Amino acid sequence: MDSPSQRRSKSYLNFYVSVIGLVLVFGLGVFVGQGKFQLRTQDNVKVEAGPGAELTFTKDVQREQLERANKKKINFDMFWRVWEDVQQRHVKPEIKDVDLFYGAIGGMVDALDDPYSVFFPPKDTTAFIEELKGSFEGIGAEIGERDDILTIIAPLPDSPAERAGIQAGDKIFAINGDDTSGLKIDEAVQKIRGPKGTTVVLTIAREGLLEVKEITVTRDTIELANVKAKIEKGVARVQLFNFNEETLQQFQKAVDDVVASGVQGLILDLRNNPGGFLEVAVAVSGEWLNEGDVVVIEKDNSGTEERYVAQGTHRLRGMPTVILVNRGSASASEIVAGALQDHKVAKVVGETTFGKGSVQDFSVLPDGSGLKLTIAEWLTPDGRHINKEGVAVDVVVEKIYELTDKGEVIDHGVEAAQKVLADLIKGLKKVVPSASPQQ
């Protein structure tokens, strides 16, 4: 039997962005593993989806599990009775056993009433794994709401949306002819995203246009940037868009540049960052912390706690830092923000984060299906529960973005972060001269 550490060795944190999120589904998460990131597979499941999606299994292959269920007074004869009734009597004789089987498993997981525990049939598992790699199919645009109307915040550079002529400030009145009135952002995301090569028609209204305009966008694979760094006037701004497999190396390169440039302070922008690998979140946090400082505490259903601690180079210790977050900052983003806030090495500015404080284990089963199951919750170093509550900010920004009448985007979040950082730098300068060398 695996130890608790081994069972958690591929743990996963995940959040699908819907608040001012990209018109793509982010399936990023946390694999708490050793060495290379790998998907865990199970070899103790005696179920196969054979050629032609024919399902072969026997009723007695899980005798131990059935005996355990019987102790809880669960009669599995009822399951087989319903199974046979559906097979023999349902009006649609073409229903396949494999669909019934996957439906039964999906229903069992749905009964947990946990939005983060999901069963994936094989075709959906493949798509989910592709999302983990940081490659998405969609139009490449950020959407939000203005005056209760779906609005383009910005198309991504060189994205299908930008190439088709979508502009910041465009109001989306219809998607493929369907009125968007009352449509939630995440519902719009589901309608707009889709496979590469397919098209979606957006009916938009734009300042200066007398009539609404239909724009056809051909979906494509969107390769998202993981890290973007800019140094200006002695201040660095490092944006992390996710915490996937490529992020850590790019972040370390950005830190190299920051240290070499001798900047006075740094803004870590985690807005709309849905999460990523826990190892990456721990490594990123470690740049500001001391060796052995706790980054995050993982607590399973038995109450057992495991602490993940800072290791590495710690090159940003003492660097005045502001972390910029919003409601789209989740999971691994919250781990970083919570850790640096608890250790008092950074100020957190913006909006209270999403509140994704649970850990999921993702397993690929022998037939190619997948199971993502919540196995633990995580706490900040000070023991704060983040799930459904989020990381509270030190400085609140009421309106992160503002669209002007001309369709321009004003980034109040960055403005606020710059002001807070300037105060931190000023305070540090007041302290440093007072120090005197030891005699």
C-alpha positions as CSV (number, residue, x, y, z in Angstrom):
1,M,0.0,0.0,0.0
2,D,1.3,3.5,-0.8
3,S,2.3,5.8,2.0
4,P,0.4,9.1,2.4
5,S,3.3,10.9,0.7
6,Q,3.2,8.5,-2.3
7,R,-0.5,8.8,-2.6
8,R,-0.1,12.6,-2.7
9,S,2.8,12.4,-5.0
10,K,0.7,13.4,-8.0
11,S,-1.7,15.7,-6.2
12,Y,-3.4,18.3,-8.2
13,L,-4.9,21.8,-7.7
14,N,-7.2,23.1,-10.3
15,F,-9.5,26.0,-11.1
16,Y,-11.4,26.8,-14.3
17,V,-11.4,30.6,-14.8
18,S,-14.7,32.3,-15.4
19,V,-14.2,35.8,-13.9
20,I,-12.5,38.0,-16.6
21,G,-10.9,34.8,-17.8
22,L,-9.5,33.9,-21.1
23,V,-12.0,32.5,-23.6
24,L,-10.4,29.1,-23.1
25,V,-10.7,26.6,-20.3
26,F,-7.7,26.6,-18.0
27,G,-7.2,23.1,-16.6
28,L,-4.0,23.9,-14.8
29,G,-3.2,22.3,-11.5
30,V,-0.8,21.0,-8.9
31,F,1.0,17.7,-9.1
32,V,2.9,17.3,-5.9
33,G,5.5,14.9,-7.2
34,Q,9.2,14.0,-7.1
35,G,11.4,14.9,-10.0
36,K,9.6,15.1,-13.3
37,F,5.8,15.8,-13.4
38,Q,4.0,12.5,-14.3
39,L,0.4,11.4,-14.4
40,R,-0.4,8.6,-12.0
41,T,-1.9,5.4,-13.5
42,Q,-3.7,2.6,-11.7
43,D,-3.3,-1.0,-12.6
44,N,-5.8,-2.5,-10.2
45,V,-8.9,-1.8,-12.2
46,K,-10.2,-4.8,-14.1
47,V,-12.3,-2.9,-16.6
48,E,-11.5,-2.5,-20.3
49,A,-13.1,-0.6,-23.0
50,G,-12.3,-2.8,-25.9
51,P,-12.5,-2.2,-29.7
52,G,-15.7,-0.7,-30.8
53,A,-16.2,0.6,-27.2
54,E,-17.3,-2.8,-26.0
55,L,-17.1,-3.1,-22.3
56,T,-16.0,-6.3,-20.6
57,F,-16.0,-6.8,-16.9
58,T,-17.3,-9.3,-14.3
59,K,-19.5,-8.8,-11.3
60,D,-17.1,-10.4,-8.8
61,V,-13.8,-8.6,-9.7
62,Q,-14.1,-6.3,-6.7
63,R,-15.2,-8.7,-4.0
64,E,-13.2,-6.9,-1.3
65,Q,-14.9,-3.6,-2.1
66,L,-18.3,-5.4,-2.2
67,E,-17.7,-6.9,1.2
68,R,-16.8,-3.5,2.6
69,A,-20.0,-2.1,1.1
70,N,-22.1,-4.9,2.6
71,K,-20.9,-3.9,6.0
72,K,-22.4,-0.5,5.4
73,K,-25.7,-2.2,4.4
74,I,-25.4,-1.4,0.7
75,N,-27.0,-4.0,-1.5
76,F,-25.2,-4.1,-4.9
77,D,-27.9,-6.4,-6.2
78,M,-30.0,-3.3,-6.8
79,F,-27.3,-1.9,-9.1
80,W,-27.3,-5.0,-11.2
81,R,-31.1,-5.1,-11.3
82,V,-31.2,-1.6,-12.6
83,W,-28.4,-2.3,-15.1
84,E,-30.3,-5.3,-16.5
85,D,-33.6,-3.4,-16.6
86,V,-31.9,-0.6,-18.6
87,Q,-30.3,-3.1,-20.9
88,Q,-33.3,-5.1,-21.6
89,R,-36.3,-2.7,-21.4
90,H,-35.2,0.8,-22.3
91,V,-36.8,2.1,-25.4
92,K,-33.4,2.9,-27.0
93,P,-31.8,-0.5,-27.6
94,E,-28.7,1.1,-29.1
95,I,-27.4,2.3,-25.8
96,K,-23.9,0.9,-25.3
97,D,-22.8,-0.8,-22.1
98,V,-19.6,1.4,-22.1
99,D,-21.8,4.5,-21.9
100,L,-23.9,3.1,-19.1
101,F,-20.7,2.1,-17.2
102,Y,-19.0,5.5,-17.6
103,G,-22.3,7.2,-16.7
104,A,-22.6,5.1,-13.5
105,I,-19.0,6.1,-12.4
106,G,-19.7,9.7,-13.3
107,G,-22.9,9.6,-11.2
108,M,-21.0,8.2,-8.2
109,V,-18.4,11.0,-8.4
110,D,-21.2,13.6,-8.9
111,A,-22.8,12.3,-5.7
112,L,-19.9,13.8,-3.8
113,D,-21.3,17.3,-4.5
114,D,-17.7,18.5,-5.1
115,P,-17.2,20.6,-8.2
116,Y,-13.5,19.7,-8.2
117,S,-14.0,15.9,-8.2
118,V,-14.6,14.8,-11.8
119,F,-14.6,11.5,-13.7
120,F,-13.4,11.8,-17.4
121,P,-14.3,9.3,-20.1
122,P,-11.2,8.6,-22.3
123,K,-11.9,11.3,-24.9
124,D,-12.3,13.9,-22.2
125,T,-9.2,12.7,-20.4
126,T,-7.1,13.4,-23.5
127,A,-8.4,16.9,-23.8
128,F,-7.8,17.5,-20.1
129,I,-4.2,16.4,-20.2
130,E,-3.6,18.7,-23.2
131,E,-4.8,21.6,-21.1
132,L,-2.3,20.7,-18.4
133,K,0.5,21.2,-21.0
134,G,-0.5,24.8,-21.4
135,S,-2.0,24.5,-24.9
136,F,-5.6,25.5,-25.5
137,E,-8.0,25.8,-28.4
138,G,-10.2,28.9,-28.6
139,I,-10.1,32.5,-29.9
140,G,-7.6,34.0,-27.4
141,A,-9.4,36.9,-25.7
142,E,-10.2,38.1,-22.2
143,I,-13.8,38.8,-21.5
144,G,-15.6,40.5,-18.7
145,E,-18.8,42.5,-18.1
146,R,-19.5,46.1,-18.3
147,D,-23.0,47.4,-17.5
148,D,-24.1,43.8,-17.4
149,I,-23.0,43.2,-21.0
150,L,-20.4,40.7,-22.0
151,T,-17.4,42.8,-23.1
152,I,-14.0,42.1,-24.6
153,I,-11.3,43.2,-22.1
154,A,-8.5,42.6,-24.6
155,P,-7.6,40.1,-27.4
156,L,-4.3,38.3,-26.9
157,P,-1.5,39.5,-29.1
158,D,-1.5,37.7,-32.5
159,S,-4.5,35.6,-31.4
160,P,-7.3,34.5,-33.7
161,A,-9.5,37.2,-32.0
162,E,-7.0,40.0,-32.8
163,R,-6.5,38.8,-36.4
164,A,-10.2,38.7,-36.9
165,G,-10.5,42.4,-35.8
166,I,-11.9,41.9,-32.3
167,Q,-11.0,45.0,-30.2
168,A,-10.9,45.9,-26.5
169,G,-14.3,47.3,-25.5
170,D,-16.3,45.4,-28.1
171,K,-19.7,44.4,-26.6
172,I,-20.8,40.9,-27.4
173,F,-24.5,40.9,-28.2
174,A,-24.7,37.4,-29.7
175,I,-22.7,34.2,-30.0
176,N,-23.5,32.2,-33.1
177,G,-26.8,34.1,-33.3
178,D,-27.8,33.3,-29.7
179,D,-28.6,36.4,-27.6
180,T,-26.1,36.8,-24.7
181,S,-28.6,38.7,-22.5
182,G,-28.3,37.2,-19.0
183,L,-25.5,34.9,-20.1
184,K,-22.8,34.3,-17.4
185,I,-19.2,34.7,-18.3
186,D,-18.4,31.0,-17.8
187,E,-21.4,30.1,-20.0
188,A,-20.1,32.4,-22.7
189,V,-16.7,30.8,-22.4
190,Q,-18.3,27.4,-23.2
191,K,-20.0,28.8,-26.2
192,I,-17.0,30.6,-27.6
193,R,-14.3,28.1,-27.1
194,G,-14.0,25.0,-29.4
195,P,-11.7,22.8,-31.5
196,K,-9.0,24.3,-33.7
197,G,-10.2,25.1,-37.2
198,T,-13.9,25.6,-36.3
199,T,-15.5,29.0,-36.3
200,V,-17.6,31.1,-34.0
201,V,-19.5,34.2,-35.0
202,L,-19.6,37.1,-32.5
203,T,-22.1,39.8,-33.0
204,I,-20.5,42.9,-31.5
205,A,-21.3,46.6,-30.9
206,R,-18.4,49.0,-31.0
207,E,-18.0,52.7,-30.3
208,G,-18.2,54.5,-33.6
209,L,-20.2,51.8,-35.4
210,L,-23.7,52.8,-36.3
211,E,-24.8,49.1,-36.4
212,V,-23.9,45.9,-34.8
213,K,-21.2,43.9,-36.7
214,E,-20.8,40.1,-37.1
215,I,-17.2,38.9,-36.9
216,T,-16.3,35.3,-37.7
217,V,-13.3,34.0,-35.8
218,T,-11.5,30.8,-36.6
219,R,-10.5,29.0,-33.5
220,D,-6.9,27.9,-33.1
221,T,-4.4,26.5,-30.6
222,I,-3.4,29.2,-28.2
223,E,0.0,28.9,-26.7
224,L,-0.1,31.0,-23.6
225,A,2.9,32.8,-22.3
226,N,3.8,31.6,-18.9
227,V,5.9,34.5,-17.7
228,K,6.2,38.1,-18.8
229,A,8.7,40.4,-17.1
230,K,9.3,44.1,-17.6
231,I,11.7,46.5,-15.8
232,E,10.9,50.2,-15.8
233,K,12.2,53.1,-13.6
234,G,13.9,50.8,-11.1
235,V,10.9,48.6,-10.6
236,A,10.3,45.1,-12.0
237,R,6.8,43.7,-12.9
238,V,6.7,40.0,-13.3
239,Q,3.4,38.5,-14.6
240,L,2.8,34.8,-14.0
241,F,-0.1,33.5,-16.2
242,N,-0.1,30.0,-14.8
243,F,2.1,27.6,-12.8
244,N,2.5,24.8,-15.4
245,E,5.6,22.7,-16.4
246,E,7.3,25.5,-18.2
247,T,6.7,28.3,-15.8
248,L,9.4,27.7,-13.2
249,Q,12.3,27.8,-15.7
250,Q,11.0,31.0,-17.2
251,F,10.4,32.5,-13.8
252,Q,14.0,31.7,-12.7
253,K,15.2,33.5,-15.9
254,A,13.1,36.5,-15.0
255,V,14.6,36.5,-11.5
256,D,18.1,36.4,-13.0
257,D,17.3,39.5,-14.9
258,V,15.7,41.2,-11.9
259,V,18.7,40.6,-9.7
260,A,21.2,41.6,-12.4
261,S,19.4,44.9,-13.0
262,G,19.5,46.0,-9.4
263,V,15.9,47.0,-9.2
264,Q,14.5,48.7,-6.0
265,G,11.3,46.7,-5.9
266,L,9.1,44.1,-7.6
267,I,5.4,43.6,-8.5
268,L,4.3,40.0,-8.8
269,D,1.2,40.0,-11.0
270,L,-1.0,36.9,-10.4
271,R,-4.3,38.3,-11.7
272,N,-6.4,35.8,-13.6
273,N,-3.8,33.1,-12.8
274,P,-5.9,29.9,-12.3
275,G,-3.2,27.7,-10.7
276,G,-0.6,25.2,-11.6
277,F,1.8,22.6,-10.2
278,L,2.3,22.9,-6.5
279,E,6.1,22.3,-6.8
280,V,6.2,25.4,-9.0
281,A,4.2,27.4,-6.4
282,V,6.6,26.3,-3.6
283,A,9.7,27.1,-5.7
284,V,8.4,30.5,-6.7
285,S,7.5,31.4,-3.1
286,G,11.0,30.2,-2.0
287,E,12.7,33.0,-3.8
288,W,11.5,35.4,-1.1
289,L,11.7,33.1,1.9
290,N,14.4,31.5,4.1
291,E,15.5,27.9,3.7
292,G,12.9,25.7,5.5
293,D,10.2,28.3,5.8
294,V,6.8,26.7,5.5
295,V,5.0,27.6,2.2
296,V,1.8,25.5,2.5
297,I,0.3,22.9,4.8
298,E,-1.6,20.0,3.2
299,K,-4.2,18.3,5.5
300,D,-5.9,15.0,4.4
301,N,-9.2,13.4,5.6
302,S,-7.4,11.7,8.5
303,G,-6.1,15.0,9.9
304,T,-2.5,14.2,8.8
305,E,-0.6,17.3,7.9
306,E,2.3,17.6,5.5
307,R,4.3,20.8,5.3
308,Y,6.0,22.0,2.1
309,V,9.0,24.2,2.8
310,A,11.1,26.7,0.9
311,Q,14.3,25.4,-0.8
312,G,16.6,26.8,-3.4
313,T,18.4,30.1,-4.0
314,H,16.2,32.6,-2.1
315,R,17.5,35.4,-4.4
316,L,14.6,37.9,-3.7
317,R,14.9,37.9,0.1
318,G,14.6,41.5,1.4
319,M,13.2,42.7,-2.0
320,P,10.3,45.2,-1.5
321,T,7.4,43.3,-3.1
322,V,3.8,43.7,-3.9
323,I,1.6,40.8,-5.1
324,L,-1.3,41.9,-7.4
325,V,-4.3,39.6,-7.3
326,N,-8.0,39.5,-8.3
327,R,-11.0,37.2,-8.2
328,G,-9.5,35.2,-11.0
329,S,-6.4,34.4,-8.9
330,A,-6.8,30.8,-7.6
331,S,-5.2,27.7,-6.3
332,A,-1.4,27.8,-6.7
333,S,-1.7,31.6,-7.0
334,E,-3.3,31.7,-3.6
335,I,-0.6,29.5,-2.2
336,V,2.1,32.0,-3.2
337,A,0.1,35.1,-2.1
338,G,-0.9,33.5,1.2
339,A,2.7,32.3,2.0
340,L,4.4,35.6,1.3
341,Q,1.7,37.5,3.1
342,D,2.0,35.2,6.2
343,H,5.7,35.6,6.3
344,K,5.3,39.4,5.9
345,V,7.7,39.6,3.0
346,A,5.1,41.1,0.6
347,K,1.9,43.2,0.5
348,V,-1.1,41.8,-1.3
349,V,-3.0,44.3,-3.4
350,G,-6.2,44.0,-5.4
351,E,-9.3,41.9,-4.8
352,T,-9.9,38.9,-2.5
353,T,-8.9,35.9,-4.4
354,F,-11.2,33.1,-5.6
355,G,-10.8,30.7,-2.7
356,K,-9.6,27.4,-4.1
357,G,-8.1,25.7,-1.1
358,S,-8.4,22.0,-1.9
359,V,-6.0,19.4,-3.4
360,Q,-7.0,17.0,-6.1
361,D,-5.3,13.8,-7.2
362,F,-5.6,13.0,-10.9
363,S,-5.3,9.4,-12.1
364,V,-5.3,8.0,-15.6
365,L,-7.0,4.6,-15.5
366,P,-6.0,1.6,-17.8
367,D,-8.8,2.3,-20.4
368,G,-7.7,5.9,-20.7
369,S,-10.4,7.4,-18.6
370,G,-9.4,9.7,-15.7
371,L,-10.4,10.5,-12.1
372,K,-9.8,13.8,-10.4
373,L,-10.6,13.5,-6.8
374,T,-10.3,15.9,-3.9
375,I,-8.0,14.3,-1.3
376,A,-7.0,17.2,1.0
377,E,-7.3,20.8,1.8
378,W,-4.4,23.2,2.1
379,L,-3.7,26.0,4.6
380,T,-1.4,28.9,4.6
381,P,1.7,28.8,6.9
382,D,-0.3,30.5,9.7
383,G,-3.0,27.9,9.3
384,R,-5.5,30.0,7.5
385,H,-8.3,28.2,5.6
386,I,-8.5,29.6,2.1
387,N,-11.2,27.4,0.6
388,K,-14.3,29.4,-0.4
389,E,-12.8,32.4,1.5
390,G,-9.8,33.4,-0.6
391,V,-6.8,35.4,0.4
392,A,-7.8,38.8,1.8
393,V,-5.7,41.6,0.4
394,D,-3.8,44.2,2.4
395,V,-4.9,47.0,0.1
396,V,-8.3,46.8,-1.7
397,V,-8.7,48.0,-5.3
398,E,-12.4,48.5,-6.0
399,K,-12.1,48.4,-9.7
400,I,-9.1,46.5,-11.1
401,Y,-9.8,47.4,-14.8
402,E,-11.8,50.3,-16.3
403,L,-12.9,50.6,-19.9
404,T,-13.0,54.2,-21.0
405,D,-15.6,55.5,-23.5
406,K,-12.9,55.2,-26.2
407,G,-12.5,51.5,-25.4
408,E,-9.1,51.9,-23.7
409,V,-8.3,49.8,-20.7
410,I,-7.1,51.6,-17.5
411,D,-5.3,49.3,-15.2
412,H,-6.0,50.6,-11.7
413,G,-4.5,47.4,-10.2
414,V,-1.0,48.2,-11.5
415,E,-1.4,51.9,-10.4
416,A,-2.3,50.8,-6.9
417,A,0.5,48.3,-6.7
418,Q,3.0,50.9,-7.9
419,K,1.9,53.3,-5.1
420,V,2.1,50.6,-2.4
421,L,5.5,49.5,-3.7
422,A,6.8,53.1,-3.7
423,D,5.8,53.4,0.0
424,L,7.6,50.1,0.8
425,I,10.8,51.3,-0.9
426,K,10.6,54.7,0.8
427,G,10.2,52.9,4.2
428,L,13.2,50.7,3.5
429,K,15.4,53.7,2.6
430,K,14.5,55.3,6.0
431,V,15.6,52.1,7.8
432,V,18.8,51.4,6.0
433,P,20.8,54.6,6.9
434,S,20.1,54.0,10.6
435,A,22.1,50.8,10.7
436,S,25.7,51.1,11.8
437,P,28.5,48.6,11.4
438,Q,29.4,46.5,14.4
439,Q,32.5,47.7,16.3
